[in-house]
Amino acid sequence: MKLLSGILEKWLADSRAYILVLLCVILQLPSVFTGLSMDDNFLCSVMLQRNIIPNLPNSPLDAFAFLQINNHGLQQLKERGLLPWWTHPHIRIAFWRPLSALTHWLDFTIYPNMPWLMHIHNLLWHGTLCMIVLLFYRRFFSAYWRESFPAARIIYVAGLAALMYAADDARGMAVGWISNRNASIAAIFAITALLLHDRWRQQGWVPGAFMAPFCLGMGLLGGESAVAIFG
């Protein structure tokens, strides 16, 4: 056990930490074969304009507008069992995620009958997010612990934190469910914005003053969850 711990610490303290994090991404590979589920079918209907569901959005960029203003198909949705009978007659469910919608449009335009490729697309976003998280931990752990712990120990802890983040089953929803890709996209740009902002404030790197707000804007275009980075 001590030998295994020593090997893990050695790997997480250098560039091989990226390999371990990517190995955790491989844990999500079974999701590639799960096909479309729930909201994925709505996205498919919007992108391909299949009139399976009444009152579909006309634009692919509105792919997350599930129930719009003046939704005349609400009663039909109730009758088909897609909504419960007690649904409020003026309910609205619409998210503005044009960047994420654009990625889904590419999916259904280039390989509409290959959900497994859409899942691989999700995995690529997830892998990118895990790399960004590793950079985030290394930068911020070093900033606050450099006077208390050796640099090698800080990098090891940061790598271990990133490894736990990548392996956490909470990542499964964003990876295994095609429609939830927006969570990964929003997180990637939001965390990148924080890294750029910190570099500007801590090191006087002027481009960060412009690039950070741009990345935050891209994150918000990917999903409203990017607003959490303001915290």
Secondary structure, DSSP 8 states (H G I E B T S, - for coil): -HHHHHHHHHHHTSTTHHHHHHHHHHTTGGGGGS---THHHHHHHHHHT-TTSSS--SSGGGTTEEE-TT-TTHHHHHHTTSS-TT--TT--EE---HHHHHHHHHHHHH-TT-HHHHHHHHHHHHHHHHHHHHHHHHHHHHHHHTTTS-HHHHHHHHHHHHHHHHH-GGGHHHHH-GGGHHHHHHHHHHHHHHHHHHHHHHH--THHHHHHHHHHHHHHHH-GGGGGGG-
